[in-house]
């Protein structure tokens, strides 16, 4: 049975921006079509653009057609009549008073506020809402969703947490990371804690090492100025990749129905991460290829002598009983050979092989694919048919798209549905964000270091291979054994 969200007003700050068009509106439309958005809820867009209700509706209808393609007119018409617009700035108290009056006219006491805006507007939005009394919960909920990046280092994250928490209680805050809503990421808990064959081997007794990869085949795509201020560490390492590491390494919570019970265990992992030494990390930057692909320094908005890293690989270690001695290799980069996001658990090799053949045999691998085809593969050794014992690699594969006869929801659908329900399990808590920044601080401190070059369309800098080779390990190639 479809669970319907409570009746509310969903306010999108920055409604005319790219994120709202690409992700938020399609997610709300999908929830509406599925019957999970209350039929009496309204969407209120807030931005500086000179629009009215009809102007915003037409703009959003065009965006929906562009990003979803086929849109049912009847479904759209039922949603469009509940979309409203308030024009205003982010640092103008009078504009928030006008927003408050409009919300009062619409008569929805429960509110969700979504900051689909640049990070420098987060505090002005919070203070504007507070100045108009829109933050107060009195028999009704007021929830604030904050997009990443949440700060640009540990100190700024602490300051942002402090300023936001002056007006909003932690229970009202939803710091978003869409990677946590991918089906494979969520299935990690079921894989481990819902199957007796996995949890007993999920430790340093059986696992040799863990690899977490987020590879992109695109460059900065016209966002050169933004990327200059962030780089790969701030863009994906501090949030997406450390969240995946925490999900892999966390201890079982008492229950997954309690958001804080889950987040408590993830924070323990993040706090147990050992400080990264320079010897255990590689920073890279892509350069042009012979086919005419431009290098990072030739991208629009990028400093021609930029030291911004577009690739990073690092070895993390956990100071815990379960994971002591198991390295976690984490890497991400732009302009690589292919697009893929995977978690790979590499098991230890057999201590003794009682038949002729390659020694040692390759370790078994559990591969969790997040992008592009969500699913799970278990790769192990088996006898090749024929006389004698020849060993080959086989794979047991499971893909969400072909196994389950239902549509895989976009992560933003899942997250917006959870916000409406008040479930913060897939969102980050203040101490969680700060622990993540603390873990990557040694990498940020290397900001003046010139990254090593790697060719666009390659697998990354050779120095990243050396990171594993010195311990007789190799990177897992997506789609291979």
C-alpha positions in Angstrom: 0.0 0.0 0.0 1.3 3.4 -1.0 2.1 5.6 2.0 1.0 9.2 1.6 2.9 12.1 3.0 1.2 14.6 5.3 -0.4 17.7 3.9 2.1 20.6 3.8 3.7 23.4 1.9 7.0 22.5 0.1 9.0 25.7 -0.4 11.9 25.6 -2.9 14.4 28.4 -2.5 16.1 28.8 -5.9 13.2 27.3 -7.8 14.4 28.7 -11.1 17.8 27.0 -10.8 19.2 23.9 -12.4 18.8 21.5 -9.4 15.1 22.3 -9.1 14.6 21.7 -12.8 16.7 18.5 -13.0 15.9 16.8 -9.7 13.4 18.4 -7.4 10.5 18.9 -9.7 10.8 15.5 -11.4 11.0 13.9 -7.9 7.9 15.8 -6.7 6.0 15.0 -9.9 6.9 11.2 -9.4 5.7 11.3 -5.8 2.5 13.0 -7.1 1.9 10.4 -9.8 2.5 7.5 -7.4 0.1 9.0 -4.8 2.8 9.6 -2.2 2.4 13.4 -2.3 -0.7 14.5 -0.4 -3.3 15.8 -2.9 -3.7 18.9 -0.8 0.0 19.8 -0.5 1.3 22.8 -2.3 4.7 23.7 -3.9 5.9 27.3 -3.3 8.8 28.5 -5.5 10.9 31.3 -4.2 13.6 33.1 -6.4 14.7 36.5 -7.7 13.3 36.0 -11.2 10.5 38.3 -12.4 7.7 35.6 -12.6 4.2 35.0 -11.4 2.4 31.7 -10.7 1.6 31.0 -14.3 5.1 31.9 -15.5 6.7 29.5 -13.0 4.3 26.7 -13.9 5.1 27.0 -17.6 8.8 27.2 -16.8 8.6 24.1 -14.7 6.4 22.2 -17.3 9.1 22.9 -19.9 11.8 21.7 -17.6 9.8 18.5 -16.8 9.4 17.7 -20.4 13.1 18.2 -21.0 14.3 16.0 -18.2 11.5 13.4 -18.1 10.3 13.3 -21.7 6.8 11.9 -21.5 4.6 13.8 -19.1 0.9 13.0 -18.7 -1.1 16.2 -19.2 -3.8 15.2 -16.6 -1.2 14.4 -14.0 0.7 17.6 -14.7 -2.5 19.7 -14.6 -3.4 18.2 -11.2 0.0 19.2 -9.8 0.4 22.6 -11.6 -2.6 24.1 -9.9 -0.9 23.7 -6.6 2.3 25.4 -7.7 2.8 29.0 -6.5 5.5 31.6 -6.7 6.9 34.3 -4.4 9.5 36.6 -5.8 12.2 37.7 -3.3 15.9 38.0 -2.4 17.7 35.9 0.0 18.9 38.7 2.4 15.7 40.9 2.4 13.6 40.5 5.6 10.6 42.1 3.9 10.6 39.4 1.3 10.4 36.7 3.9 7.4 38.5 5.5 5.7 38.4 2.1 6.5 34.7 1.9 5.0 34.2 5.4 1.8 36.0 4.3 1.5 33.9 1.1 2.0 30.7 3.2 -0.7 31.8 5.6 -3.1 32.5 2.6 -2.5 29.0 1.4 -3.4 27.6 4.8 -0.8 24.8 5.2 0.6 24.8 8.7 3.4 22.2 8.0 6.3 23.5 6.0 9.4 22.0 4.3 12.1 24.5 3.1 14.6 23.3 0.5 17.8 25.4 -0.1 18.3 24.7 -3.8 20.7 27.7 -3.8 24.5 28.5 -3.7 26.1 27.7 -0.2 26.6 31.4 0.6 22.8 31.8 0.8 22.2 29.2 3.4 22.6 31.4 6.4 20.7 34.4 4.9 17.8 32.0 4.2 17.9 30.5 7.7 17.9 34.0 9.3 15.2 35.3 6.9 12.9 32.4 7.8 13.6 33.1 11.5 12.9 36.8 11.1 9.5 36.0 9.8 8.8 33.4 12.4 8.7 30.6 9.8 11.1 28.4 11.8 8.9 27.8 14.8 7.2 24.4 15.4 4.0 24.8 17.4 1.8 21.8 16.7 3.1 21.8 13.1 6.5 20.7 11.6 9.0 23.1 10.0 11.8 21.2 8.3 14.9 22.6 6.5 16.7 20.7 3.8 20.3 21.9 3.2 22.1 20.8 0.0 25.8 20.1 -0.1 28.4 21.4 0.2 27.9 22.0 4.0 30.9 24.2 4.6 34.2 24.0 2.8 36.4 22.7 5.7 36.0 21.8 9.3 36.0 25.3 10.7 33.4 26.6 8.2 31.2 23.5 8.8 31.2 24.2 12.6 30.3 27.8 12.0 27.5 26.9 9.7 26.2 24.3 12.1 26.2 26.9 14.9 24.4 29.6 12.9 21.7 27.2 11.6 21.2 25.7 15.1 20.5 29.2 16.5 17.1 29.0 14.9 16.5 25.4 13.9 16.6 22.4 16.2 18.7 19.4 14.9 15.5 17.4 14.6 14.3 19.9 12.0 17.5 19.7 9.9 18.0 17.4 6.9 21.5 17.7 5.4 21.2 15.9 2.1 23.6 13.5 0.3 21.8 11.8 -2.6 24.3 8.9 -2.7 22.8 7.5 0.5 19.4 7.0 -1.3 20.8 4.8 -4.1 19.3 1.3 -3.9 22.7 -0.5 -3.6 23.8 1.9 -0.8 20.6 1.2 1.1 20.8 -2.5 0.4 24.2 -2.7 2.2 22.3 -3.0 5.5 20.1 -5.8 4.3 23.0 -7.6 2.7 25.0 -7.6 5.9 22.4 -7.8 8.6 19.6 -9.7 6.8 21.8 -12.6 5.6 23.6 -15.0 7.9 26.3 -15.9 5.3 27.7 -12.3 5.0 27.9 -10.8 8.5 30.2 -13.5 10.0 32.9 -12.8 7.2 32.5 -9.0 7.3 35.7 -8.3 9.3 39.5 -8.4 9.2 39.4 -12.1 9.7 38.3 -12.7 6.1 38.5 -9.4 4.2 41.9 -8.3 2.9 40.9 -4.8 1.8 38.0 -2.6 0.5 37.9 -0.4 -2.6 35.4 2.4 -3.1 35.4 4.0 -6.5 33.5 6.9 -8.1 34.7 7.4 -11.6 33.4 10.1 -14.0 34.0 10.2 -17.7 33.0 13.9 -18.0 35.0 17.0 -17.1 33.7 20.1 -15.2 30.9 20.6 -17.8 31.0 24.4 -17.7 31.3 24.6 -13.9 35.0 25.5 -13.9 34.6 28.4 -11.5 32.7 26.2 -9.0 35.1 23.4 -9.3 38.1 25.7 -8.8 36.7 26.4 -5.3 35.9 22.8 -4.5 38.0 20.2 -6.3 37.5 16.5 -5.9 38.0 16.4 -2.2 35.2 18.8 -1.4 33.0 17.8 -4.3 32.7 14.0 -3.6 35.3 12.7 -1.1 34.1 14.5 2.0 30.5 13.5 1.5 29.6 10.7 -1.0 32.7 8.5 -0.6 33.1 8.8 3.2 29.4 8.0 3.6 29.8 4.8 1.6 32.8 3.9 3.7 30.8 4.4 6.8 28.0 2.2 5.5 30.4 -0.6 4.8 32.2 -0.4 8.1 29.5 0.5 10.6 28.4 -1.8 13.4 24.8 -3.0 13.4 22.5 -0.4 15.0 19.8 -1.5 17.5 17.2 -0.7 14.8 17.0 0.9 11.4 13.7 2.6 12.3 15.6 5.0 14.6 17.6 7.5 12.5 19.9 8.4 15.4 20.7 4.8 16.1 21.9 4.4 12.5 23.8 7.8 12.4 25.4 7.0 15.8 27.1 4.0 14.2 28.3 5.9 11.2 29.8 8.6 13.3 31.7 6.0 15.3 33.3 4.9 12.0 34.1 8.4 10.8 35.7 9.2 14.2 37.8 6.1 14.0 39.5 7.0 10.7 43.2 7.3 11.1 44.9 10.5 9.9 46.0 10.2 6.2 49.7 10.5 5.7 51.1 12.1 2.5 52.5 8.7 1.6 49.0 7.2 1.5 47.3 9.6 -1.0 47.7 10.8 -4.6 46.2 14.0 -6.1 45.9 14.3 -9.8 44.6 16.7 -12.5 43.6 15.7 -16.1 45.4 17.0 -19.1 44.4 17.2 -22.7 44.4 14.1 -25.0 45.4 13.7 -28.6 41.8 13.6 -29.7 41.3 17.2 -28.9 39.9 16.8 -25.4 41.0 19.8 -23.4 42.8 19.6 -20.1 41.4 20.9 -16.8 43.5 24.1 -17.0 42.0 24.9 -20.4 38.4 24.6 -19.2 36.3 27.8 -19.0 36.6 29.5 -15.6 39.7 27.6 -14.5 43.0 29.3 -13.6 45.6 28.4 -16.4 48.0 27.5 -13.6 45.4 25.8 -11.3 46.6 23.4 -8.6 43.0 22.1 -8.1 42.8 18.3 -7.9 40.4 16.6 -10.2 41.4 13.1 -9.0 42.3 11.7 -5.6 43.1 8.3 -4.3 43.7 7.7 -0.6 44.2 4.8 1.8 42.1 5.1 5.0 42.6 2.9 8.1 40.1 2.3 10.9 41.2 2.1 14.5 38.5 -0.5 15.4 38.5 -4.1 16.5 36.6 -5.2 13.4 38.7 -3.4 10.8 42.2 -3.1 12.2 44.7 -3.9 9.5 42.2 -3.7 6.6 43.0 -0.8 4.3 40.1 1.1 2.7 41.2 2.5 -0.7 39.0 5.3 -1.9 39.3 7.1 -5.3 37.4 9.4 -7.5 38.3 11.4 -10.6 36.9 13.3 -13.6 37.7 12.6 -17.3 38.4 8.9 -16.6 37.9 6.0 -19.1 34.4 5.2 -18.0 31.6 6.2 -15.6 31.3 3.8 -12.6 30.7 3.8 -8.9 31.4 0.6 -7.0 32.2 -0.8 -3.6 34.5 -3.9 -3.8 35.2 -6.1 -0.8 38.3 -8.2 -1.6 38.5 -11.4 0.6 41.7 -13.0 1.7 43.3 -15.8 -0.4 43.1 -19.4 0.7 46.0 -20.2 3.1 46.8 -23.4 1.2 45.8 -24.6 -2.3 45.7 -28.5 -2.4 45.9 -28.8 -6.2 48.1 -27.7 -9.0 47.5 -24.3 -10.5 48.2 -20.6 -9.9 49.3 -19.9 -6.3 48.0 -18.0 -4.6 44.5 -18.1 -6.2 42.8 -14.7 -6.6 40.7 -13.6 -3.6 36.9 -13.7 -3.8 35.3 -10.4 -4.5 31.9 -9.0 -3.5 31.2 -6.1 -5.9 28.3 -3.6 -5.2 27.5 -1.5 -8.2 25.9 1.9 -7.7 26.5 3.3 -11.2 25.6 2.7 -14.0 23.7 -0.6 -13.5 22.8 -1.0 -9.8 23.4 -4.5 -8.5 25.6 -7.0 -6.7 28.2 -9.5 -8.0 30.0 -12.3 -6.1 33.2 -13.4 -7.9 35.0 -16.6 -6.9 37.1 -19.5 -8.1 35.6 -22.6 -9.7 36.7 -25.7 -11.6 36.7 -25.4 -15.4 35.0 -28.5 -16.9 37.3 -31.1 -18.3 40.0 -33.6 -17.2 42.1 -32.5 -14.3 41.6 -29.4 -12.1 41.9 -26.1 -13.9 40.6 -23.2 -12.0 38.7 -20.2 -13.5 36.7 -17.2 -12.3 32.9 -17.3 -12.2 30.4 -14.7 -11.1 27.0 -14.7 -9.5 25.2 -11.5 -10.6 22.1 -9.7 -9.5 20.8 -6.5 -11.1 17.9 -4.4 -9.7 16.6 -3.4 -13.1 16.1 -7.0 -14.4 15.3 -8.8 -11.1 12.5 -6.7 -9.6 9.5 -5.8 -11.7 9.3 -2.2 -10.5 10.8 1.1 -11.4 14.0 2.1 -9.5 13.2 5.5 -8.0 15.6 8.4 -8.4 17.4 9.1 -5.2 15.8 12.4 -4.8 12.3 10.8 -4.8 13.4 8.7 -1.9 14.9 11.6 0.0 12.0 14.0 -0.5 9.6 11.3 0.5 11.7 10.8 3.7 11.7 14.5 4.4 8.0 14.7 4.1 7.7 11.7 6.5 10.2 13.2 8.9 12.6 10.2 8.5 16.2 11.5 8.8 18.0 8.1 8.5 19.5 9.0 5.0 20.5 12.5 6.1 23.6 13.7 7.8 23.7 14.9 11.4 25.9 17.9 12.6 28.6 15.7 14.2 28.6 13.4 11.2 29.4 16.3 8.8 32.2 17.6 11.1 33.7 14.1 11.4 33.9 13.9 7.6 35.6 17.2 7.3 38.1 16.2 10.0 38.9 13.0 8.1 39.8 14.8 4.8 41.6 17.7 6.5 45.1 16.3 5.6 44.1 16.2 2.0 42.8 19.8 2.1 46.0 20.9 3.7 47.9 19.9 0.5 46.1 22.6 -1.4 49.3 24.3 -2.7 50.7 21.0 -3.9 50.7 20.6 -7.7 48.7 17.5 -8.6 50.3 14.9 -10.8 49.0 14.9 -14.4 46.9 12.1 -16.0 45.7 11.8 -19.5 41.9 12.5 -20.1 40.2 9.2 -20.9 42.7 7.1 -18.9 42.3 5.2 -15.7 44.0 8.0 -13.7 47.6 8.8 -12.7 50.0 5.8 -12.5 50.9 7.0 -9.0 47.5 5.8 -7.8 48.4 2.2 -9.0 51.6 2.4 -7.0 49.5 3.1 -3.9 48.2 -0.5 -4.0 51.1 -2.2 -5.8 53.5 -1.5 -3.0 51.3 -3.8 -0.9 50.9 -6.3 -3.8 47.4 -5.3 -4.6 45.7 -3.9 -7.7 42.7 -1.7 -8.4 39.5 -3.5 -9.4 38.5 -2.5 -12.9 34.7 -2.1 -13.2 33.1 -5.0 -15.0 36.1 -7.3 -14.6 37.2 -10.1 -12.4 
